[in-house]
Amino acid sequence: MSDPRGTVRRAGAAEIDAVIEVDSLSPVGRQRSALLTHRVETGDCLVFDEDGVVKGYVTVRPRSFFGRDFIELIAVSPDYRHTGVGAALLRGAVRLALTNDVFTSTNESNTTMRNLLEREGWRFSGRLEGLDESDAEMVFFKRRG
């Protein structure tokens, strides 16, 4: 993993299409353009921008998880995965959080995300069963500072 050069910042209206494009390349394959447009419009979306190219995004729902900020979605363009963009987005989300603790979750099967969270010092908080058949949701948190 390299150290990417770029900036994590709030997405602007001009980047809605770029955010949707990054999302469309994700392995999840869901159509989330309306949700992502709303997150950009409300200021709840951050992008990793390098020289005007959006390489990834993260959405953060302020105080939505038991009064704490919650990272809802994170995606990195395939060409920029394993380059530090995802880590930079996580750090940016924590840095700009409104609460001292920030939470996120991922499926147990998503070893890439679980490994990223571990490398970035996120702590395991708990496991939820029943959301996805035979694939538990694992909850993690990071304390700011």
C-alpha positions in Angstrom: 0.0 0.0 0.0 1.4 3.4 -0.9 0.7 6.8 0.6 -1.7 8.5 -1.8 -1.4 12.2 -2.6 -4.7 13.9 -2.6 -7.3 15.5 -0.4 -10.2 14.2 1.6 -12.9 16.9 1.6 -16.7 17.3 1.5 -18.1 16.5 -1.9 -19.7 19.3 -3.9 -22.7 19.2 -6.2 -20.3 19.1 -9.2 -19.0 15.7 -8.0 -22.3 13.8 -7.8 -21.7 12.1 -11.1 -18.2 11.1 -10.1 -19.4 9.7 -6.7 -22.1 7.7 -8.5 -19.5 6.4 -11.0 -17.2 5.2 -8.2 -20.2 3.5 -6.6 -21.3 1.8 -9.8 -17.9 0.0 -10.0 -18.3 -1.4 -6.5 -18.8 -5.2 -6.1 -22.0 -4.6 -4.3 -23.8 -3.8 -7.5 -26.7 -1.8 -6.0 -28.2 1.3 -7.6 -27.7 4.0 -5.0 -27.7 7.2 -7.1 -30.6 8.8 -5.3 -29.1 8.0 -1.9 -25.6 9.3 -2.9 -27.1 12.5 -4.5 -28.9 13.2 -1.2 -25.7 12.5 0.9 -23.7 14.9 -1.3 -26.4 17.6 -1.1 -26.6 17.3 2.7 -22.8 17.4 3.2 -22.7 13.9 4.4 -20.3 12.7 1.7 -16.5 13.0 1.6 -14.4 12.4 -1.5 -10.7 11.6 -2.0 -9.7 14.0 -4.8 -6.3 13.9 -6.5 -5.8 16.5 -9.2 -9.5 16.8 -9.9 -10.1 13.0 -10.0 -12.5 11.5 -7.5 -10.9 8.2 -6.5 -13.2 7.2 -3.7 -15.9 8.4 -1.4 -17.3 7.8 2.1 -20.7 8.7 3.5 -21.1 9.6 7.2 -24.4 9.8 9.0 -24.0 12.3 11.8 -25.2 11.1 15.2 -27.3 8.3 13.6 -25.9 5.4 15.6 -26.9 5.7 19.2 -26.0 9.4 19.0 -22.6 8.7 17.3 -21.5 9.3 13.8 -21.8 6.3 11.5 -19.8 5.5 8.4 -22.5 4.2 6.1 -20.7 3.6 2.8 -17.2 3.6 1.5 -16.0 2.9 -2.0 -12.8 3.2 -3.9 -12.4 3.0 -7.7 -10.9 -0.3 -8.7 -7.8 1.2 -10.2 -7.0 2.9 -6.8 -7.8 0.1 -4.4 -4.9 -1.0 -2.1 -3.2 2.4 -2.6 -4.2 4.0 0.7 -7.3 5.9 -0.6 -9.7 3.9 1.6 -7.5 4.5 4.7 -7.3 8.2 3.9 -11.1 8.3 3.6 -11.6 6.6 7.0 -9.1 9.0 8.6 -10.9 12.0 7.0 -14.3 10.7 8.2 -13.0 10.4 11.8 -11.2 13.8 11.6 -14.4 15.6 10.5 -16.7 13.7 12.8 -19.1 15.5 15.1 -18.8 12.9 17.8 -15.7 11.5 19.6 -16.6 7.9 18.7 -17.3 6.9 15.1 -18.9 3.6 14.2 -19.1 1.5 11.0 -20.0 -2.0 10.0 -19.2 -4.6 7.4 -20.2 -8.1 6.5 -18.1 -10.8 8.1 -17.3 -12.0 4.6 -15.8 -8.6 3.6 -12.2 -9.4 4.6 -10.8 -6.5 2.7 -12.8 -4.0 4.8 -12.1 -5.9 8.0 -8.4 -5.8 7.3 -8.5 -2.1 6.5 -10.3 -1.4 9.7 -7.8 -3.5 11.7 -4.8 -1.7 10.0 -6.4 1.7 10.9 -6.9 0.8 14.5 -10.6 0.4 14.6 -11.9 -1.8 17.5 -14.5 -4.5 17.2 -17.7 -3.6 19.0 -20.1 -6.4 18.2 -21.8 -8.7 15.8 -25.3 -8.6 14.4 -27.1 -11.6 13.1 -30.1 -11.7 10.8 -29.4 -8.8 8.4 -27.8 -10.8 5.6 -28.5 -14.6 5.5 -25.4 -16.5 6.8 -23.2 -13.4 6.7 -23.1 -11.5 10.1 -22.7 -7.8 10.3 -19.6 -6.8 12.3 -19.6 -3.4 14.0 -16.4 -1.5 14.7 -15.6 1.9 16.2 -12.7 4.4 16.3 -12.2 7.0 19.0 -11.1 10.4 17.7 -7.8 11.7 18.9 
